[in-house]
Amino acid sequence: MTDIFLGLASLAPVILVGCFLVLAVDHHGVLLPVERLALGFGVGTGLITWEMLVFQTFGFSFGVIGLLAPLLGFSLIAFLFARQRRRKGGSKPRLDFASVPFQRVEWFLIAAIFIEASAAFFHAWLLPMEAYDAVSNWGLKAKAIFQAGRIPESFLENPNYEVFHPDYPLLVPLLESYVYRCIGDLREVSAKIIFPLYLVGCVAILMAALRRAGQSRRGCLLFGFLLVSIPYFSEQATNGYADVVVSFYFGAGSLYLYLWQTKGTGLFLILSALLTSCAALTKNEGFVVVGVHLAWLAAVLLSRSGIALRRKLVSLGIYFCILAAVLMPWYLFKNSLGLRNDVINSEVVAGLNWNSFSRVGPILYHLQTQVFGPKNWNLV
């Protein structure tokens, strides 16, 4: 259990940075406390990996104090400045969740969510990094970054390493290496604690978004339990794979973009842009999410005839600028090394034909059985 506490202790300053920034952006007090904590974790972890990429660009090493001091200082100043504005302008009424006593069914659902989440933490502590990419991609890169004190460019450029996706974004390896750096040792269990934390964050964001969309408290808890009890999802939170991380950023980014569309609150647009950009820093598939969200945003703005053109351009510009600012350090670094995808490249695309699409049906069928198959639920 010591490894779990060490992992949590190393992530505590990062979560604090994220919470300060979320509180600074949420100067009207719109978000729920548990929602702020989940967003603080997601934004904080994304921000420190972004800072590590910036440090790499300027040739700085990844020292713990050197990484945390600027973030803590900036986030604290932003929080204090936003707090002053909040006192002058007042706050909006916050969403109600716990003012009415919980009923027995709700307590049962809370207990079930807690048991499932605790099981994920226990499995993450008990089992090693076992998935293929968790060991050969994310885990190996994290260890190399920890040993070198920065991103070892020669390691990524090594032709013998090309089979392990040298061009994959580095949010997960950088975050794992940060935990190693804080502890001062290669403790895999401590680094693995980030994955069940992302699982808990997914559940918290989903329930808060459903409540804000008009769902009952019991319904929010039910959907939260359904999410955390999907075996495929909980397994990804224990084996060191990055799917649960990109799911958090993709799901939260999509939910807040939807809430901006329905509520018109600028806070949700900013959160969506931050979280969506972090999805693209996690896996190459996240860049597809960026394109989908930009198209979604453009379609919504074009369909609204009662809004001035200047306001539409401002909304689109804010979203695009946040995406560009977050993603630029990684893609500049990637292009400077000439890193190439070993799975999807020009040769593979040239070899595609209509017969290749015949495999889509079986693939989709297999994927839906992982979610909807009754034998795959952790209920028996």
HELIX and SHEET records of a PDB file:
HELIX    1   1 THR A    2  VAL A   25  1                                  24    
HELIX    2   2 PRO A   33  PHE A   58  1                                  26    
HELIX    3   3 VAL A   64  GLY A   89  1                                  26    
HELIX    4   4 ARG A  104  LEU A  126  1                                  23    
HELIX    5   5 TYR A  132  ASP A  133  1                                   2    
HELIX    6   6 ALA A  134  GLY A  139  3                                   6    
HELIX    7   7 LEU A  140  ALA A  148  1                                   9    
HELIX    8   8 GLU A  153  GLU A  157  1                                   5    
HELIX    9   9 PRO A  159  PHE A  164  5                                   6    
HELIX   10  10 LEU A  171  ILE A  183  1                                  13    
HELIX   11  11 GLU A  188  LYS A  192  1                                   5    
HELIX   12  12 ILE A  194  ARG A  212  1                                  19    
HELIX   13  13 ARG A  217  VAL A  228  1                                  12    
HELIX   14  14 PRO A  231  GLN A  236  1                                   6    
HELIX   15  15 ASP A  243  LYS A  263  1                                  21    
HELIX   16  16 GLY A  266  THR A  282  1                                  17    
HELIX   17  17 GLU A  285  SER A  303  1                                  19    
HELIX   18  18 LEU A  309  LEU A  337  1                                  29    
HELIX   19  19 SER A  346  ALA A  350  1                                   5    
HELIX   20  20 TRP A  354  ARG A  359  5                                   6    
HELIX   21  21 VAL A  360  PHE A  372  1                                  13    
HELIX   22  22 PRO A  374  ASN A  376  5                                   3    
END                                                                             
